[in-house]
Structures are given as structure tokens and as C-alpha cells.
């Protein structure tokens, strides 16, 4: 399997060299379009952790990418991994990779961002803020 990835990488480098920069379209729009085109026939998880789910997505994206054979890079920030302790249980049929990522991020209470070369999975913005301080307690019998 590593050999096929190496050969695919060498082929991509040669193609980019021969065809110029146009062959290596690495914009966010290209990545988003690719996520929408890559259809995963079946996704089924029962109490899986987020690392296993995203590893499956990455591997399935390579299999589904019949045009470029590169799939999509998915990066999980370490702080997000520590926060995502919710087991993922879901079954999906014939969904695109972007929708699958959206569903999993909702279940795990994470956010995602499509970048020019990858999908970055992070903590939700509201998880980064500390909770508001509790209001001061008034003594019993105090007028309010």
C-alpha cells in the first residue's frame, strides 16, 4: 500500500512538472469542489473515536478520487482531539465527503475549515472561550 502511495506521489509530481502550475490547482474552491464530488458509498461507525473516523475519511477519499487519485488531506488539531471524547455512531449511504465531515463535526462538537490543501478539524469557537463568570450572589433577605 505504501508503494502505491509513493508511485502516485511520483506520478503527480511528474504531471505537475510537465503541465505546469495549472495541473496543481490548490485553491480552497478546488478542495471544496473535490469534497463535494467524492462520494463515499457506505459509512458506518459504532462508538468510534474521532481519530478513527477521520482516518477512514482520508483513506476513503483516495479510493473515491478516480480523477486525481490523491484524495483529501484531513488534519485534526491536537487540542480538538482532546476535546472530542464523544463516541461517533452513524450510518450513511452514498454521501459526499463534505457532508460526512459536517455530520461528524456536529456529533463531536467540532468545527472544520476547508483550506487550499486540506480540511482542518478544530475546536468549536465557543469551546475556546471560557464560560462567563457567575453573577455575584446576594445575601438572603437583601433587597434587589
C-alpha positions as CSV (number, residue, x, y, z in Angstrom):
1,X,0.0,0.0,0.0
2,X,2.9,2.4,0.8
3,X,4.4,1.6,-2.6
4,X,1.2,2.6,-4.4
5,X,1.1,5.9,-2.5
6,X,4.8,6.5,-3.4
7,X,4.1,5.7,-7.1
8,X,1.0,8.0,-7.0
9,X,3.1,10.8,-5.5
10,X,5.9,10.4,-8.1
11,X,3.2,10.4,-10.9
12,X,1.7,13.6,-9.5
13,X,5.0,15.4,-9.2
14,X,5.9,14.4,-12.8
15,X,2.4,15.6,-14.1
16,X,2.7,18.9,-12.3
17,X,6.2,19.4,-13.7
18,X,5.1,18.6,-17.2
19,X,1.9,20.5,-17.2
20,X,3.0,23.5,-15.1
21,X,1.2,25.1,-12.2
22,X,-2.2,24.6,-13.8
23,X,-2.0,20.9,-13.0
24,X,-1.7,21.5,-9.3
25,X,-4.9,23.5,-8.6
26,X,-4.7,24.1,-4.8
27,X,-7.3,26.6,-4.1
28,X,-10.0,26.4,-1.4
29,X,-12.6,26.3,-4.1
30,X,-10.9,23.3,-5.7
31,X,-10.7,21.5,-2.4
32,X,-14.4,22.2,-1.6
33,X,-15.5,21.0,-5.1
34,X,-13.4,17.9,-4.6
35,X,-15.1,17.2,-1.2
36,X,-18.5,17.6,-2.8
37,X,-17.6,15.2,-5.7
38,X,-16.1,12.4,-3.7
39,X,-18.9,10.1,-2.9
40,X,-18.4,7.5,-0.1
41,X,-20.7,4.5,-0.8
42,X,-21.2,3.5,2.9
43,X,-20.0,4.9,6.2
44,X,-20.8,3.0,9.4
45,X,-19.4,3.7,12.8
46,X,-20.5,2.5,16.2
47,X,-18.9,4.3,19.1
48,X,-15.8,5.2,17.1
49,X,-13.3,7.9,18.2
50,X,-12.8,10.9,16.0
51,X,-9.2,9.9,15.0
52,X,-10.5,6.6,13.6
53,X,-13.4,8.3,11.8
54,X,-11.1,10.9,10.1
55,X,-8.5,8.2,9.2
56,X,-11.3,6.3,7.4
57,X,-12.4,9.5,5.6
58,X,-8.9,10.2,4.4
59,X,-8.4,6.6,3.1
60,X,-11.9,6.5,1.6
61,X,-11.2,9.8,-0.2
62,X,-8.2,8.3,-2.0
63,X,-10.3,5.4,-3.1
64,X,-13.2,7.6,-4.3
65,X,-10.9,10.1,-6.1
66,X,-10.9,8.4,-9.6
67,X,-9.7,11.6,-11.3
68,X,-6.6,12.7,-9.3
69,X,-6.0,9.6,-7.1
70,X,-4.9,11.9,-4.3
71,X,-7.9,12.1,-2.0
72,X,-8.1,14.9,0.6
73,X,-5.8,15.7,3.4
74,X,-7.6,15.9,6.8
75,X,-5.8,17.4,9.8
76,X,-7.1,17.1,13.3
77,X,-5.6,19.7,15.7
78,X,-4.4,18.1,18.9
79,X,-6.5,20.4,21.1
80,X,-9.6,19.3,19.1
81,X,-8.7,15.6,19.6
82,X,-8.6,16.1,23.4
83,X,-11.9,17.8,23.3
84,X,-13.7,15.3,21.1
85,X,-14.3,12.5,23.5
86,X,-17.9,11.8,22.3
87,X,-18.1,8.4,20.6
88,X,-19.3,8.7,17.0
89,X,-22.1,6.4,15.9
90,X,-23.7,6.9,12.5
91,X,-24.6,5.1,9.3
92,X,-24.6,7.0,5.9
93,X,-25.1,5.8,2.4
94,X,-23.9,7.5,-0.8
95,X,-22.9,10.8,0.8
96,X,-20.2,13.2,-0.4
97,X,-17.2,13.6,1.8
98,X,-18.0,17.2,2.8
99,X,-21.4,16.2,4.1
100,X,-19.9,13.3,6.1
101,X,-17.4,15.7,7.6
102,X,-20.1,18.2,8.6
103,X,-22.2,15.4,10.2
104,X,-19.2,14.1,12.2
105,X,-18.2,17.5,13.3
106,X,-21.7,18.2,14.6
107,X,-21.7,14.9,16.5
108,X,-18.3,15.5,18.0
109,X,-18.9,19.2,18.7
110,X,-16.0,20.3,16.4
111,X,-15.6,22.8,13.6
112,X,-14.0,22.3,10.2
113,X,-12.3,24.7,7.7
114,X,-11.6,23.9,4.1
115,X,-8.2,25.2,3.2
116,X,-6.3,25.1,-0.1
117,X,-4.6,21.8,0.6
118,X,-6.7,20.2,3.4
119,X,-9.6,20.1,5.7
120,X,-8.7,21.3,9.2
121,X,-10.7,20.0,12.1
122,X,-10.6,22.3,15.1
123,X,-12.4,23.1,18.4
124,X,-15.6,25.0,18.1
125,X,-15.1,28.7,18.6
126,X,-17.5,28.7,21.6
127,X,-15.4,25.9,23.2
128,X,-12.3,28.2,23.1
129,X,-14.0,30.9,25.2
130,X,-14.1,30.5,28.9
131,X,-17.6,30.4,30.4
132,X,-18.9,33.7,31.7
133,X,-18.4,34.4,35.4
134,X,-21.3,33.6,37.6
135,X,-23.2,36.6,38.8
136,X,-22.4,37.7,42.4
137,X,-24.7,36.0,45.0
138,X,-26.8,38.3,47.1
139,X,-27.2,37.5,50.7
140,X,-30.6,36.2,51.7
141,X,-33.0,38.9,52.5
142,X,-31.2,41.6,50.6
143,X,-33.3,43.9,48.6
144,X,-32.9,43.6,44.8
